[in-house]
């Protein structure tokens, strides 16, 4: 017989169903065991990451504290540098002032020495000797340390020389001029010692003019006093203005220096904040990648095995889905993208259990087909048909049997949409095939009887194939319901 295939739906007995149910329960337990093991491994990795993060956080806090201490040290060093610079500037101003005072005192002493020369030989030698001694002492003071009282001492010596030259004549001044001189001195005192640092030459000129005013009062040089008084007042005004400008410039310089220091500190703070932000982002990314890598390693091999099993069962869509999920994780990890890697791993973790459940269903169906194939081979052998080979093709098993007369029976074992097993036969070489064109019927009584006998022999293994059916099979008396027919294709 050759032509369209013959079909038979196979009913499974209670013992086989019980065994299959036991296998399904075992598969479910194994899936749960695997998933629990993965969950424990994920929890272990999460605990390790948490401990590592805590250690890194503690280390980062220590580093931050060290950086803060270093920043404070740098701030102190900047303040010390500023103080040293200010001290150096102050020392330079003092040195310049001292030099100016020394020069002014030296000039005044030259003038006094000239006056002493004028009275030498005219005045008492002892008095001149005292003046020379005092002059020498003042010259020594100029060389060693031109202190603030030096100018007054020089002017005091000048007054003594002038008095000696006038042979002890009394020097009287008007009360108004004394008051004017006192007012000038108070104005100089009000400017303060800072005037010597900020405007040394101006202060020296003021001091010199005041000394000359004292001399004029002593020598009763009223006209000279009045002329010098105007010069002294003018010089005092100029000196006060110069000191005010210098103080303002000094204050402005200090403000600028403080602003520069503040800007430097702000820039350093901004750089530190940016560094901390970048460091935190880098640590977060590293943690995300480490988590994704760890979780990926938990499921990667299982997903690869599942993809291979899906290929073996010809589940192309499931295989491609698993491989695509694996590729997304690998690509994100290779690119160093933390959040996409975590999302891809989470997707793979959701996909794998569902894929394993589907593969367990396919495996159960395959085992069912394999057991059915073994029962069929034994029944065929008992009926006199030899096994000529077979192959497992995706979700089908194809077996080839031969009879002694050369006829071949190619048998395909598969499952229908409900999961029930179905046998289909393609018979070649049998001579009992009869066609009745007028009725559209095909009969093959001996072939049908042989296969019915084979099916009866399978009952010993608790498999019960139903009635054979094929296209063109004539109905039996009384007809057949669809449930009675074996065809399910």
C-alpha positions in Angstrom: 0.0 0.0 0.0 1.2 3.5 -0.7 -0.6 6.8 -0.5 -1.9 9.1 2.2 -0.7 8.5 5.8 -2.6 6.5 8.3 -3.2 7.9 11.7 -4.0 6.7 15.2 -4.4 8.7 18.4 -2.8 6.9 21.4 -4.6 6.7 24.7 -2.3 6.4 27.7 -3.1 4.0 30.5 -3.2 4.9 34.2 0.3 3.5 35.0 1.9 5.5 32.3 0.0 8.6 33.3 1.1 8.2 36.9 4.7 7.8 35.8 4.4 10.9 33.6 2.9 12.9 36.4 5.6 11.8 38.8 8.2 13.0 36.2 6.4 16.3 35.9 6.4 16.7 39.7 10.1 15.8 39.7 10.8 18.4 37.0 8.9 21.0 38.9 10.8 20.2 42.1 14.1 20.4 40.1 13.1 23.8 38.6 12.3 25.1 42.1 15.6 23.7 43.5 17.5 25.4 40.7 15.7 28.7 41.2 16.2 28.6 44.9 19.9 27.9 44.4 20.1 30.9 42.1 18.2 33.0 44.6 20.6 31.9 47.3 23.6 32.7 45.1 22.1 36.1 44.2 21.6 36.8 47.9 25.2 35.8 48.7 26.5 38.0 46.0 24.3 40.9 47.2 25.6 40.4 50.7 29.2 40.5 49.4 28.5 43.6 47.4 26.9 45.3 50.4 29.9 44.4 52.6 32.2 45.7 49.8 30.2 48.9 49.5 30.3 49.4 53.2 34.1 49.0 53.2 34.4 51.3 50.2 32.2 53.9 51.9 34.3 53.8 55.0 37.5 54.1 52.9 35.9 57.0 51.0 35.0 58.7 54.2 38.6 58.3 55.4 39.9 59.7 52.2 37.5 62.6 52.4 38.6 63.3 55.9 42.2 63.2 54.8 41.4 65.6 51.9 39.6 67.9 54.3 42.6 67.9 56.6 44.9 68.5 53.6 42.6 71.4 52.4 42.7 72.9 55.9 46.5 72.5 56.0 46.7 74.3 52.6 44.5 77.1 53.9 46.7 77.5 56.9 49.8 77.5 54.6 48.1 80.2 52.4 47.4 82.2 55.5 51.0 81.8 56.7 52.2 82.9 53.3 50.0 85.9 53.4 51.2 86.8 56.9 54.8 86.4 55.8 54.2 88.6 52.8 52.6 91.2 54.9 55.4 91.0 57.5 57.9 91.3 54.7 56.2 94.3 53.3 56.0 95.9 56.8 59.6 95.2 57.4 60.5 96.8 54.0 58.4 99.9 54.9 60.1 100.1 58.3 63.5 99.7 56.8 62.8 102.4 54.2 61.4 104.6 56.9 64.5 104.0 59.1 66.7 104.8 56.2 64.8 108.0 55.4 64.9 109.0 59.1 68.7 108.3 59.2 69.2 110.4 56.1 67.1 113.3 57.6 68.9 113.1 60.9 72.3 112.9 59.1 71.4 116.1 57.2 70.3 117.9 60.3 73.5 116.9 62.1 75.5 118.3 59.3 73.7 121.6 59.8 74.3 121.5 63.5 78.0 120.6 63.0 78.2 123.7 60.8 76.7 125.8 63.5 79.2 124.4 66.1 82.0 125.3 63.7 80.7 128.9 63.6 80.8 129.2 67.4 84.1 127.4 67.9 86.6 130.0 69.1 83.9 132.4 70.1 82.2 130.5 72.9 83.4 128.9 76.1 85.7 125.9 75.1 84.0 123.6 77.7 80.6 124.4 76.3 81.9 123.7 72.8 83.4 120.5 74.0 80.1 119.4 75.4 78.4 120.2 72.1 81.1 118.2 70.2 80.5 115.3 72.6 76.8 115.4 72.1 77.3 115.6 68.3 79.5 112.5 68.4 76.9 110.7 70.5 74.2 111.5 68.0 76.3 110.4 65.1 76.8 107.0 66.8 73.1 106.7 67.4 72.5 107.3 63.7 74.9 104.6 62.8 73.5 102.1 65.3 69.8 102.7 65.4 68.0 105.9 64.3 65.2 105.8 66.8 62.1 108.0 66.8 63.6 110.4 69.4 66.7 111.1 67.3 65.1 114.0 65.4 64.1 115.7 68.6 67.6 115.1 70.1 69.2 116.7 67.0 66.9 119.7 67.3 67.6 120.0 71.0 71.3 120.1 70.2 70.6 122.7 67.5 68.8 124.8 70.1 71.8 124.6 72.5 74.2 125.7 69.7 71.9 128.6 68.8 71.6 129.6 72.4 75.3 129.5 72.9 75.9 131.6 69.8 73.6 134.2 71.2 75.7 134.1 74.4 72.9 132.9 76.6 70.3 135.5 75.6 66.7 134.6 76.7 64.4 133.3 74.1 60.8 134.3 74.5 57.9 133.6 72.2 54.4 134.8 72.1 51.7 132.6 73.6 49.9 132.5 70.3 52.8 131.1 68.5 53.4 128.5 71.2 49.7 127.4 70.8 50.1 127.3 67.0 53.2 125.1 67.4 51.3 122.8 69.9 48.5 122.5 67.4 50.9 121.5 64.7 52.4 118.8 66.9 49.0 117.5 67.9 48.1 117.1 64.2 51.3 115.1 63.6 50.5 113.0 66.7 47.0 112.4 65.5 48.3 110.9 62.2 50.1 108.3 64.4 53.1 106.1 64.0 51.5 104.5 60.9 52.4 107.6 59.1 56.1 106.8 59.4 55.5 103.4 57.8 53.2 104.6 55.1 54.8 108.0 54.3 58.2 108.0 55.9 59.6 111.0 53.9 56.5 113.1 54.6 56.7 112.4 58.4 60.4 113.3 58.4 59.7 116.6 56.6 57.0 117.3 59.1 59.3 116.5 62.1 62.0 118.6 60.6 59.7 121.6 60.1 58.4 121.3 63.6 62.0 121.2 64.9 62.7 124.4 62.9 59.6 126.0 64.4 60.9 125.2 67.9 64.2 126.8 66.9 62.5 129.9 65.6 60.6 130.2 68.9 63.8 129.8 70.8 65.6 132.4 68.7 62.6 134.7 68.6 62.6 134.6 64.8 58.9 135.6 64.5 58.9 136.2 60.7 60.8 133.0 60.1 58.3 131.2 62.4 55.3 132.6 60.5 56.8 131.5 57.2 57.7 128.0 58.4 54.3 127.6 60.0 52.5 127.8 56.6 55.0 125.3 55.2 54.5 123.0 58.2 50.7 123.1 57.9 50.9 122.4 54.2 53.3 119.5 54.7 51.1 118.1 57.4 48.1 118.2 55.1 50.0 116.5 52.4 51.4 113.9 54.8 47.9 113.2 56.1 46.5 112.8 52.6 49.4 110.5 51.6 48.9 108.3 54.7 45.2 108.1 53.9 45.9 107.1 50.3 48.4 104.5 51.4 46.1 103.1 54.0 43.3 102.8 51.4 45.7 101.2 49.0 46.9 98.8 51.7 43.3 98.0 52.6 42.4 97.5 48.9 45.4 95.2 48.5 44.3 93.2 51.5 40.8 93.0 50.2 42.0 91.8 46.8 44.3 89.3 48.5 41.4 88.0 50.6 39.2 87.8 47.6 41.9 85.9 45.7 42.2 83.5 48.6 38.4 83.1 48.8 38.2 82.5 45.1 41.0 80.0 45.4 39.2 78.2 48.2 35.9 78.3 46.3 37.7 76.8 43.2 39.3 74.2 45.4 35.9 73.4 47.0 34.2 73.2 43.6 37.0 70.9 42.3 36.7 68.7 45.4 32.9 68.5 45.0 33.3 67.6 41.3 35.9 65.0 42.2 33.6 63.5 44.8 30.7 63.5 42.4 32.8 61.8 39.7 34.1 59.4 42.3 30.6 58.6 43.5 29.4 58.1 40.0 32.3 55.8 39.1 31.8 53.8 42.3 28.0 53.5 41.5 28.8 52.4 37.9 31.4 49.9 39.2 28.8 48.6 41.7 26.1 48.3 39.0 28.5 46.5 36.7 29.7 44.2 39.4 26.1 43.4 40.4 25.1 42.8 36.8 28.2 40.6 36.2 27.5 38.5 39.3 23.9 38.0 38.6 24.7 37.2 35.0 27.1 34.5 36.0 24.4 32.9 38.1 22.0 32.5 35.1 24.3 32.6 32.0 25.2 28.9 31.8 21.6 27.9 32.5 20.4 30.2 29.7 23.0 28.8 27.3 22.0 25.3 28.1 18.3 26.2 27.7 19.1 27.8 24.3 20.9 24.5 23.2 17.9 22.4 24.4 15.5 24.7 22.6 17.6 24.1 19.4 17.4 20.4 20.0 13.7 20.6 20.3 13.4 22.8 17.2 12.0 25.7 19.4 13.6 28.3 17.2 11.8 31.3 18.7 12.6 30.3 22.2 16.3 29.8 21.3 16.5 33.2 19.6 14.8 34.8 22.5 17.4 33.4 25.0 20.4 34.1 22.8 19.2 37.7 22.3 18.8 38.2 26.0 22.3 36.8 26.6 23.7 39.1 23.9 22.0 42.2 25.4 23.6 41.5 28.8 27.1 40.8 27.3 26.9 44.0 25.1 25.9 46.2 28.0 28.7 44.8 30.2 31.3 45.1 27.5 30.2 48.8 27.0 30.4 49.5 30.7 26.7 50.6 30.9 25.5 49.8 34.4 21.7 50.4 34.3 21.2 48.8 30.9 23.2 45.8 32.1 21.1 45.4 35.2 17.9 45.8 33.2 19.1 43.1 30.7 20.0 40.7 33.5 16.6 41.2 35.2 15.0 40.4 31.8 17.1 37.2 31.5 16.3 36.2 35.1 12.6 36.5 34.3 12.9 34.7 30.9 15.0 31.7 32.1 12.4 30.1 34.5 9.7 30.3 31.9 12.0 28.9 29.3 13.0 26.0 31.6 9.3 25.3 32.3 8.6 25.2 28.5 11.7 23.0 27.9 10.5 20.6 30.7 7.2 20.3 28.9 9.0 19.5 25.7 11.3 17.1 27.5 8.3 15.3 29.1 6.7 15.0 25.7 9.9 13.7 24.2 10.3 11.1 26.9 6.7 10.1 26.4 7.4 9.8 22.6 10.6 7.8 23.4 8.7 5.4 25.7 6.0 5.1 23.1 8.6 4.5 20.4 10.2 1.7 22.5 6.8 0.1 23.0 6.0 0.4 19.3 9.4 -1.2 18.3 8.7 -4.2 20.6 5.2 -4.6 19.2 6.5 -4.4 15.6 9.1 -7.0 16.3 6.5 -9.3 17.9 4.4 -8.8 14.7 7.3 -9.8 12.5 8.5 -6.3 11.4 12.2 -5.5 11.6 13.5 -2.1 12.8 15.4 -0.4 10.0 16.5 2.8 11.8 15.1 6.0 13.1 15.8 9.6 14.0 14.7 12.3 16.5 13.6 15.3 14.5 12.7 18.2 16.7 9.5 17.3 18.4 8.9 14.2 16.4 10.4 10.7 16.3 10.6 8.9 12.9 11.0 5.1 12.8 11.3 2.8 9.8 10.2 -0.8 9.9 10.4 -3.5 7.2 8.4 -6.6 6.5 9.8 -9.8 5.0 7.9 -9.0 1.8 10.0 -5.8 1.4 7.2 -3.5 2.5 8.2 -0.5 4.7 6.4 1.2 7.4 7.6 4.7 8.1 6.2 5.7 11.5 6.1 9.2 12.9 5.4 9.8 16.6 4.4 13.3 17.7 2.0 15.1 20.0 -1.1 17.0 19.0 -2.1 20.4 20.3 -3.5 18.9 23.5 -0.3 17.0 24.2 -1.7 13.6 23.4 0.6 11.2 21.4 -0.3 10.4 17.8 1.1 7.7 15.5 1.2 8.2 11.7 2.2 5.6 9.2 3.4 5.9 5.6 3.3 2.4 4.1 5.1 1.5 1.0 5.2 -1.9 -0.8 1.9 -3.5 0.4 -0.4 -4.9 -2.4 -3.7 -4.8 -0.6 -4.5 -1.2 -1.4 -7.9 -1.0 -3.3 -9.3 2.2 -4.7 -13.0 2.7 -5.4 -13.1 6.0 -7.4 -16.9 6.0 -7.8 -17.2 6.1 -4.0 -14.0 8.0 -3.2 -12.8 5.2 -0.9 -9.5 3.4 -0.3 -9.2 0.1 1.5 -6.2 -1.8 2.8 -7.6 -4.5 4.9 -4.4 -6.6 5.5 -2.3 -3.6 6.4 -5.0 -2.3 8.7 -5.3 -5.7 10.3 -1.5 -5.9 10.8 -1.3 -2.5 12.4 -4.4 -3.2 14.6 -2.5 -6.3 15.8 0.6 -4.2 16.5 -1.6 -1.8 18.5 -3.1 -4.7 20.5 0.4 -5.8 21.4 1.3 -2.3 22.7 -1.4 -2.7 25.4 1.1 -4.7 27.5 3.0 -1.4 28.0 -0.2 0.5 28.8 -0.4 2.2 25.5 -3.7 2.0 23.6 -3.7 3.3 20.0 -7.1 4.1 18.7 -8.7 3.1 15.4 -6.7 3.8 12.3 -7.9 6.4 10.0 -6.8 7.8 6.6 -8.1 9.8 3.8 -10.7 7.8 1.8 -11.3 5.1 4.5 -14.8 3.7 4.0 -17.1 4.2 7.0 -18.1 1.2 9.0 -21.7 0.0 9.4 -23.5 2.5 11.6 -20.9 5.2 10.9 -18.2 6.5 13.2 -18.2 9.4 15.5 -15.1 11.7 15.4 -14.2 10.4 18.9 -14.0 6.8 17.5 -11.7 7.8 14.7 -7.9 7.6 15.3 -7.1 10.5 13.0 -6.1 13.7 14.7 -4.0 15.4 12.1 
